[in-house]
Every structure is written in structure tokens, then in C-alpha cells.
Amino acid sequence: MSITEQGLQGEKMARLILKNKFKVDGIFQADWLVIKDSKYYVVEVKHKEMFKSPPFNGQGLDIRQVKARMKFYAETGIRCLFLVINIPDNQGYWQWLDILEQTKYHDTRNKVKVYDIKNFAKFKNEYKN
């Protein structure tokens, strides 16, 4: 078993322990927790192809992730940064999830909330795989 497989197996066991033994009310797995200027932020990272119009070109998150991160923000004041690395060009985009929630978006039948790429800040991603 590889170290990656061991890590995934350990995370699965821990999730079951938290749910069944500790009876936690909910679990969400953040991609990153960061601190900048003495403030904490949650970061949700996606590395995927852009959704194409209609209704607009954009990037998105599973609706359940959006709900969980927005609830977390409402209860803790810790904002979620949505960071996207576009495939195939590795172009970088970012925006605060609470800002995106105030803009036009589209919910797909696959339960993904897609935000118009025009509402993201664009940055040059100098890092490649």
C-alpha cells in the first residue's frame, strides 16, 4: 500500500470515528487553512477546466461545499478564498466566496454552483506540474 493510499484510508477511518464515536454535527474538509496578517482563512482549491457558456464561462464548486463554507463563515467570521487553476492553460483565478455569492451564478444539474469568470481576479500562475 502506498503512502497516498494509507493517508486516504486513515482519513476515511478518522471520518467514521468522528461521526460514529464523537457524534460530530458535521464535517467538511478544507483544502487549506492559512493565516495572513494575523487573520485565518479557509481556501478551496480547484484545478479543472472552465465551464463554458451558456450561460457564461466560469468556475464552480459543489453546492454542498458552498453551503458548508458559507455556514462556516457566518458562524466564525473566517472567509473562504476560492482559488482556481484552470486546465489546460494553468491560468490562475481567485475570489472570496462570499463576494461570489452576491453575483450571478448558475446551478448545474450535477449540483455544481458555477460563478461567472468575470467576477474573479486573474493572476499569472508561474507554477506548473
C-alpha positions in Angstrom: 0.0 0.0 0.0 1.4 3.4 -1.0 1.7 6.3 1.4 -1.1 8.0 -0.5 -3.4 5.0 -0.1 -2.5 4.8 3.6 -3.3 8.5 4.0 -6.7 8.1 2.3 -7.5 5.0 4.4 -6.6 6.9 7.6 -8.7 9.9 6.6 -11.7 7.5 6.0 -11.3 5.8 9.3 -10.9 9.2 11.1 -14.1 10.5 9.4 -16.0 7.4 10.6 -14.6 7.8 14.2 -15.6 11.4 14.3 -19.1 10.7 13.1 -19.8 7.5 15.0 -17.8 7.8 18.2 -17.6 11.5 18.8 -21.0 12.2 17.1 -19.9 15.4 15.5 -22.6 17.6 13.9 -20.8 17.9 10.6 -17.6 17.6 8.8 -16.1 19.4 5.9 -12.6 19.0 4.7 -10.9 22.3 3.7 -8.1 22.2 1.2 -6.1 24.7 3.2 -6.3 26.8 6.4 -4.0 29.8 6.1 -3.1 32.8 8.2 -2.2 36.2 6.8 -1.8 39.4 8.8 -3.0 37.6 11.9 -6.3 36.5 10.3 -7.3 33.0 9.4 -8.8 32.0 6.0 -10.2 28.8 4.5 -9.0 28.1 1.0 -11.0 26.0 -1.5 -8.8 25.0 -4.5 -10.0 23.6 -7.8 -7.8 22.6 -10.8 -10.2 21.9 -13.6 -11.4 23.0 -17.0 -13.6 26.1 -17.2 -17.4 25.7 -17.6 -18.4 27.1 -21.0 -21.4 29.2 -21.7 -24.3 29.2 -21.7 -25.0 31.0 -19.5 -21.4 32.2 -19.1 -17.8 30.9 -18.9 -17.0 30.2 -15.2 -15.7 28.1 -12.5 -17.6 26.4 -9.7 -17.9 24.4 -6.5 -20.2 21.6 -5.4 -23.3 23.3 -3.9 -22.8 21.3 -0.7 -19.3 22.8 -0.4 -20.6 26.3 -1.0 -23.3 25.9 1.7 -20.8 24.4 4.2 -18.2 27.2 3.7 -20.8 29.9 3.8 -22.2 28.5 7.1 -18.7 28.3 8.5 -18.1 31.9 7.5 -21.4 33.0 9.1 -20.6 31.2 12.4 -16.9 32.0 12.7 -16.2 35.1 10.5 -13.5 33.1 8.7 -13.8 33.8 5.0 -13.3 31.3 2.2 -11.0 32.1 -0.7 -11.9 30.2 -3.9 -8.7 29.6 -5.8 -8.8 28.1 -9.3 -6.0 26.9 -11.5 -7.6 26.5 -14.9 -6.9 23.5 -17.2 -5.3 23.4 -19.7 -3.5 26.8 -19.6 -2.8 26.9 -15.8 -4.3 30.4 -15.6 -5.0 31.4 -12.0 -8.2 33.0 -10.7 -9.4 33.8 -7.2 -12.3 35.5 -5.3 -13.8 35.4 -1.9 -16.7 33.0 -1.8 -19.0 35.5 0.0 -18.4 38.0 -2.8 -19.2 35.4 -5.5 -22.4 34.5 -3.7 -23.6 38.1 -4.3 -23.1 37.8 -8.0 -24.9 36.0 -10.8 -24.3 32.2 -10.8 -25.7 29.1 -12.3 -26.6 25.8 -10.5 -26.0 22.8 -12.8 -28.0 19.6 -12.8 -24.9 17.9 -11.3 -25.2 20.2 -8.2 -22.3 22.5 -9.1 -22.7 26.2 -8.5 -20.8 28.0 -11.4 -19.7 31.6 -11.0 -19.1 33.9 -13.9 -15.3 34.1 -14.5 -15.6 37.9 -14.9 -16.2 38.1 -11.2 -12.8 36.5 -10.4 -9.4 38.3 -10.1 -7.0 36.9 -12.6 -3.3 36.3 -11.7 -0.3 34.8 -13.5 0.3 31.3 -12.3 4.0 30.7 -12.6 3.8 27.2 -11.2 3.4 24.2 -13.4 3.1 20.5 -12.6 
